[in-house]
């Protein structure tokens, strides 16, 4: 057997370590990673309690504390936001918000009131 170059030796070592790690299963590569557990109810959907609301002339913002992650989200509402039922939510109500991310601003497209306080 001849001499291996340094690049080939490193490639073989990394490959062996990778295959050994895959053989260990969940002890080496955990199935549930930190970012996988911070999930909301769906893509671009959050369910939680209203902690703050400010609307003026059919525009404003709603702050919702998520039921799943506990993180606060600030959603901007406007003329095109759909409310089900057709009214603004109040502080303490549980709502489900569907939104779009517009250049870093979360704009609510649909606000559904789940439970009244």
C-alpha positions as CSV (number, residue, x, y, z in Angstrom):
1,X,0.0,0.0,0.0
2,X,1.4,3.4,-1.0
3,X,1.4,6.7,0.8
4,X,-1.8,8.7,1.0
5,X,-1.8,12.4,0.5
6,X,-2.9,14.6,3.4
7,X,-6.2,15.6,1.7
8,X,-7.1,12.0,1.1
9,X,-6.3,11.0,4.7
10,X,-8.5,13.8,6.0
11,X,-11.3,12.8,3.6
12,X,-11.1,9.2,4.8
13,X,-11.0,10.2,8.4
14,X,-14.1,12.5,8.1
15,X,-16.0,9.9,6.2
16,X,-15.3,7.2,8.9
17,X,-16.3,9.6,11.7
18,X,-19.5,10.6,9.8
19,X,-20.5,6.9,9.2
20,X,-19.7,6.0,12.8
21,X,-21.9,8.9,14.0
22,X,-24.7,7.9,11.8
23,X,-24.5,4.4,13.2
24,X,-24.9,5.8,16.7
25,X,-28.3,7.1,15.8
26,X,-30.0,9.6,18.0
27,X,-27.2,9.8,20.6
28,X,-24.8,11.5,18.1
29,X,-27.4,13.3,15.9
30,X,-30.5,14.0,18.0
31,X,-33.8,13.7,16.1
32,X,-35.3,16.7,17.8
33,X,-33.1,19.8,17.5
34,X,-33.7,23.1,19.2
35,X,-35.1,24.8,16.1
36,X,-37.4,21.9,15.4
37,X,-39.2,22.2,18.7
38,X,-39.9,25.9,18.4
39,X,-42.8,25.4,16.0
40,X,-46.0,27.3,15.7
41,X,-49.4,25.8,14.6
42,X,-48.5,26.0,11.0
43,X,-46.4,27.9,8.4
44,X,-47.2,31.6,8.9
45,X,-49.8,30.9,11.5
46,X,-49.6,31.7,15.3
47,X,-52.2,31.0,18.0
48,X,-52.1,32.8,21.3
49,X,-53.5,35.4,23.6
50,X,-53.8,39.1,22.8
51,X,-51.5,41.1,25.1
52,X,-51.8,44.5,23.4
53,X,-53.9,46.0,20.6
54,X,-53.7,49.4,19.0
55,X,-55.9,50.3,16.0
56,X,-56.7,53.6,14.6
57,X,-58.6,54.3,11.3
58,X,-58.6,50.5,10.5
59,X,-54.8,50.3,10.8
60,X,-52.6,49.4,13.7
61,X,-50.9,46.5,15.5
62,X,-51.8,43.5,17.6
63,X,-49.3,41.8,20.0
64,X,-49.9,38.1,20.6
65,X,-48.1,35.8,23.0
66,X,-47.9,32.4,21.4
67,X,-49.4,29.4,23.1
68,X,-46.8,27.0,21.7
69,X,-43.5,28.9,22.2
70,X,-44.4,31.7,24.6
71,X,-42.8,34.3,22.3
72,X,-44.5,37.6,21.7
73,X,-45.3,38.5,18.0
74,X,-46.3,42.0,16.8
75,X,-48.6,41.8,13.8
76,X,-49.5,44.8,11.7
77,X,-53.2,45.0,10.7
78,X,-54.7,47.1,8.0
79,X,-57.7,47.6,5.6
80,X,-57.1,44.2,4.0
81,X,-57.0,42.2,7.2
82,X,-60.0,39.8,7.6
83,X,-61.5,39.3,11.0
84,X,-63.6,36.3,11.9
85,X,-66.1,37.1,13.5
86,X,-66.2,40.6,12.0
87,X,-64.8,42.6,15.0
88,X,-61.5,43.5,16.6
89,X,-60.2,41.1,19.3
90,X,-59.8,42.4,22.9
91,X,-57.0,41.9,25.3
92,X,-57.0,38.4,26.8
93,X,-58.8,36.7,23.9
94,X,-57.2,33.7,22.2
95,X,-56.8,34.3,18.5
96,X,-55.3,32.5,15.5
97,X,-53.4,34.8,13.1
98,X,-52.4,34.0,9.5
99,X,-49.7,36.4,8.3
100,X,-47.1,37.3,5.7
101,X,-43.6,38.5,6.3
102,X,-43.2,41.7,4.3
103,X,-39.5,42.8,4.6
104,X,-39.4,41.9,8.2
105,X,-42.8,43.2,9.2
106,X,-45.4,40.5,10.1
107,X,-48.6,41.6,8.4
108,X,-51.8,39.9,9.5
109,X,-54.0,38.7,6.6
110,X,-56.6,36.9,8.8
111,X,-57.4,37.1,12.5
112,X,-59.7,34.4,13.8
113,X,-61.0,34.8,17.4
114,X,-61.0,31.4,19.1
115,X,-62.0,32.0,22.7
116,X,-63.4,35.1,24.4
117,X,-62.1,36.1,27.8
